[in-house]
Amino acid sequence: MSKVIVGLSGGVDSAVCAYLLKEQGYDVIGVTLRTWLNSETEVSKCCELDDAAEIAKKLGIPYHIHNVGTLFCDYVTTPFVSDYLHGLTPSPCVDCNRHVKFEGMIYLTHVFKADYIATGHYANIIKLPNGRYTVRQSAGSKDQTYMLYRLSQEQLSKTLMPLGDMSKDEVRRIAADAGIPVANKPDSQEICFVEDGKYAEYIESHAKDYGFSDILKGEGNFVDEEGNILGKHKGIYNYTIGQRKGLGIAMGHPIFVKEIRPETNEVVLSEEDALFTKEVYCNSLNFLSIEGLKKGEELPARVRIRYRHGGENATLQMTDDETVKIVFENAVRASTPGQSAVFYDETGCVIGGGKIIKVK
C-alpha cells in the first residue's frame, strides 16, 4: 500500500483530496505546513490548524504540523515586500508552491518514508512521451495550473492531484456525503498572510523588519504620459497596473495606472487604451513540457498574463539565454511587471512560464 502525504490547509479541497486517496487504498498522512511570520503566535490564515486537525480526526488519519517559517519568510513575504517597493506586483502563491509547500512536503516524504505527496489543486499532472512532467488545465470551472508552472520535475513526479477535472460543487457534495466538517466552508479570497487584503499596511509595517526601510518612500507625483504632474500619490506600493479605483484623483473621465516608476517615485496615469500591449518580456523562466528554448527559437503558445486571464494566442521568441519575448496576436490589457506569464500548448498543458519584466 503506497503512503502519501496530503497537505491539509483546513479547507474543503484538501480535505476531499485526503478522503479520496484513503478511499482508493492509500496510507494517508495529513500534514499542515505552518507558515507563521514573525512569531509563533502570528499564524497565517492558510494554516487553520484546528480545522485541519478536525478533518484528520474525522478521516481517521494521522496528523502532523511542520514548521516552514524560515522558507516562507525567505521565498514569500520578504520578496513580496521588496517587489512592491520596487514598483512590481508579485504573485506570492507561485513561489510559495515551488519553494515552500511542495518542497516542504517532498522533504517530509523522506521523514515519513512516503511515496507521494498530494494536494487539492484543480489540475492534472501529465507524464508526456518525452518523459517530462507537466500540468494540464482542469476541465472543471476552476483551474489552478497558472499557480503551478514553477514546480520542478521531481516535485511533479511525486505529486498526486485527485481533484483533477472535478467541479467545486462536486467536491463540496463529496465532502457533505462523507460528513467532512468543512464541506460548506467558504474559499479564502485573499493572500494568506495579508489580513483583509490591506497590502499597503502590511508593507509599511514590515519594511523595516525585512531591511527595506531605506527604500520605503512616501507620497510622490501622479504624472501623465508626457510627465506633467497631475497630483500626489500615497506611495507606489499602493498601486498596480490597470488600477482605476482608489486613486484619489479626479480627472473628469476614467483614468488608470499605466506605469510605476520607483526610481523617480512616480505613478503614471493614462486612459484605458494605453494599457493594451502586444509585446511582453519575461525572465526567471521555468519550463515543464519541454527542456527549454534555444536563443532565436520560436514557439506558438497560448499565454495567460494573470491568474484570471483567459489567455491569448502568441509566439514565444527566445531573445537570449534568460529572456522570452512574447508577441501576442491581439493586444492584452494591463500586462504587469512582477506577475507571471504562463505558456500553454493546444491541449491545455503548461509549456512553462516566467515573470514579466517589461512591456512594450
Buried (B, 14 or more C-beta within 10 A) or exposed (E): EEBBBBBBBBBBBBBBBBBBBBEEEBBBBBBBBBBBBEEEEEBBBBBBBEBBBBBBEBBEBEBBBBBBBEBBBBBBBBBBBBBBBBBBBBBBBBBBBBBBBBBBBBBBBEEBEBBBBBBBBBBBBBEBEEEBBBBBBBEBEBBBBBBBBBBBBEBBBBBBBBBBBBBBEBBBBBBEEBEBBBBEBEEEEEBBBBEEEEBBEBBBEBBEBBEBEEEBEEEBBBBBEEEEEBBEBBBBBBBBBBBEEEBEEEEEEEBBBBBBBBEEBBBBBBBBEBBBBBBBBBBBBBBBBBEEBEEEEEBEBBBBBBBEBEBBEBBBBBEEEEBBBBBBEEEBBBBBBBBBBBBBBEEBBBBBBBBBBBBE
